[in-house]
Amino acid sequence: MFNIFKKTTKTIKKVAFFGANDAKKTDQNFIDAYNTAKLLAESGYIIVNGGGPGVMLASTLGAKAGNGKVEIVVLDPKKVPDNYEGIYQKNYDLADQIIVTRDYPSRLNKLVASADAFVIFEGGTGTLSEVGLVWEMAKFEYGHHEPIVFFGKKWGEIVKTIIKDLNFESKEKRVVALANTAQEVLEIFN
């Protein structure tokens, strides 16, 4: 865990999962997201994701295995761009609540607004855009912020470099934590 992380005063009920849409069921990224969502669901947390495949599906399947609830935030199917990954029928079928938005920025903003905390797995540019937004929002709400947990050793090195080499304020450095196991994520939120 990151040693300067500050606990939040916010009550955490909903946890959003961000990460690669192309993660396969045999990939460690998928397995870690599944196990983390399962443990969080067993502990009473609601899982939130973007309704697509990969890490999003892993978090839905894990939540359901843990007898939990899932909310997905998706684009209006009539307005989906050709390369949009956020529509995956199995995720739709398992969701307890589906929130439909008009465009990608609305989807991203609703995902962020719906969650009380975030777990970030390996991903691409979509994950990077999510990270930037939630990190900035956490800075503005410091003390009552939504915690951001970066999962895995790769993120550990990236986050340490960002914090060391970029011009971050002290409080911006304290809203993130690092975890390598589902149990560590749970401990950060409890």
C-alpha positions in Angstrom: 0.0 0.0 0.0 1.2 3.5 -0.7 2.6 4.9 2.6 1.2 8.4 2.5 -2.4 7.5 1.6 -5.0 9.5 3.6 -8.3 7.7 4.6 -11.4 9.5 3.5 -14.4 10.5 5.7 -16.7 9.5 2.9 -18.9 6.4 3.4 -18.0 4.0 0.6 -20.9 2.0 -0.8 -20.2 1.8 -4.5 -16.9 0.9 -6.1 -16.1 1.5 -9.8 -13.8 -0.8 -11.7 -11.7 0.6 -14.5 -9.3 -1.3 -16.8 -8.7 -3.1 -20.1 -11.7 -4.0 -22.2 -9.7 -6.7 -24.0 -8.7 -8.7 -20.8 -9.5 -12.4 -21.3 -10.8 -14.7 -18.6 -7.3 -16.4 -18.4 -5.4 -13.0 -18.0 -4.2 -12.1 -14.6 -5.8 -8.7 -15.0 -9.3 -10.3 -15.4 -8.7 -12.8 -12.6 -7.6 -10.0 -10.2 -10.6 -7.8 -11.1 -13.0 -10.8 -10.6 -11.5 -11.7 -7.2 -11.5 -8.1 -6.0 -15.1 -7.6 -7.1 -16.2 -10.9 -5.4 -14.5 -10.0 -2.1 -16.0 -6.4 -2.2 -19.4 -7.7 -3.0 -19.3 -10.3 -0.2 -18.4 -7.3 2.1 -21.5 -5.4 0.9 -20.1 -3.1 -1.7 -22.0 -2.4 -5.0 -19.8 -2.8 -8.1 -20.0 -0.1 -10.8 -18.5 -0.4 -14.3 -18.9 0.7 -17.9 -20.9 -2.3 -19.1 -18.3 -3.7 -21.5 -16.0 -6.8 -21.7 -12.7 -7.4 -20.1 -12.2 -5.9 -16.6 -15.7 -4.5 -16.7 -17.2 -8.0 -17.2 -14.7 -9.5 -14.7 -16.0 -7.1 -12.0 -19.6 -8.0 -12.9 -19.0 -11.7 -12.8 -17.0 -11.4 -9.5 -19.8 -9.3 -7.9 -22.4 -11.8 -8.9 -20.3 -14.7 -7.5 -20.1 -12.8 -4.3 -24.0 -12.3 -4.3 -23.6 -8.6 -4.9 -25.2 -5.9 -7.0 -23.9 -4.4 -10.2 -24.6 -1.0 -11.8 -23.4 -0.4 -15.3 -23.2 3.0 -17.1 -23.4 2.8 -20.9 -23.9 4.8 -24.0 -27.3 5.0 -25.7 -27.1 2.0 -28.1 -28.4 4.3 -30.9 -25.4 6.6 -30.5 -22.6 4.2 -30.2 -19.4 4.9 -32.2 -17.9 2.1 -34.2 -14.9 1.4 -31.9 -16.9 1.6 -28.6 -16.2 -1.3 -26.3 -18.8 -0.6 -23.6 -21.6 -2.8 -24.9 -21.4 -6.5 -23.9 -24.6 -8.4 -23.7 -23.5 -10.7 -20.8 -22.8 -7.6 -18.7 -26.2 -6.1 -19.6 -27.9 -9.4 -18.7 -26.3 -9.6 -15.2 -26.6 -5.9 -14.2 -29.0 -4.9 -11.5 -29.2 -1.3 -12.8 -28.3 0.1 -16.3 -27.7 3.8 -16.6 -27.8 5.0 -20.2 -26.0 8.2 -21.2 -25.9 10.2 -24.5 -22.1 10.3 -25.2 -18.7 9.3 -23.9 -18.1 12.3 -21.7 -21.5 11.9 -20.1 -20.8 8.2 -19.6 -17.4 8.9 -17.9 -18.9 11.7 -15.7 -21.8 9.4 -14.6 -19.4 6.5 -13.9 -17.4 8.9 -11.7 -20.4 10.4 -10.0 -21.9 7.0 -9.3 -19.0 5.7 -7.3 -17.6 6.4 -3.9 -14.2 4.8 -4.7 -12.2 3.4 -7.7 -10.1 0.4 -8.4 -7.8 0.9 -11.4 -6.5 -2.2 -13.3 -4.2 -2.2 -16.3 -5.8 -0.7 -19.3 -5.4 1.7 -22.3 -6.3 5.3 -23.1 -9.9 4.9 -21.8 -8.5 3.8 -18.4 -6.0 6.7 -18.5 -8.8 9.2 -19.1 -10.7 7.8 -16.2 -7.6 8.0 -14.0 -7.0 11.7 -14.8 -10.6 12.6 -14.0 -10.9 10.7 -10.7 -7.5 11.8 -9.5 -8.4 15.5 -10.1 -11.8 15.1 -8.5 -10.2 13.5 -5.4 -7.9 16.5 -5.1 -10.9 18.9 -5.1 -12.7 16.8 -2.4 -9.6 16.0 -0.3 -10.5 14.7 3.1 -13.9 13.7 1.8 -12.5 12.3 -1.4 -13.2 9.1 -3.3 -10.2 6.9 -2.8 -8.3 5.6 -5.9 -6.6 2.2 -5.6 -4.2 1.3 -8.3 -4.0 -2.5 -8.6 -0.9 -4.4 -9.5 2.9 -4.0 -9.7 2.9 -2.2 -13.0 0.7 0.6 -11.6 2.9 0.8 -8.6 5.9 1.9 -10.6 3.9 4.2 -12.8 2.2 5.9 -9.8 5.4 6.3 -7.9 7.0 7.9 -11.0 4.1 10.3 -11.5 4.1 11.4 -7.9 7.9 11.8 -7.8 8.4 13.5 -11.2 5.3 15.6 -11.8 4.4 18.8 -10.0 1.7 17.4 -7.7 0.5 19.1 -4.6 0.9 17.2 -1.3 -2.8 16.4 -1.0 -2.9 15.0 -4.6 -0.3 12.4 -3.6 -2.4 11.3 -0.6 -5.7 10.3 -2.4 -4.2 7.2 -4.0 -3.2 3.8 -2.7 -1.5 0.8 -4.2 -2.7 -2.8 -3.8 -1.6 -6.2 -5.1 -4.4 -8.3 -3.7 -8.1 -8.2 -3.3 -7.7 -8.3 0.5 -5.5 -5.2 0.3 -8.2 -3.3 -1.6 -10.8 -4.3 1.0 -8.5 -3.1 3.8 -8.1 0.3 2.2 -11.8 0.8 1.9 -12.6 -0.4 5.5 
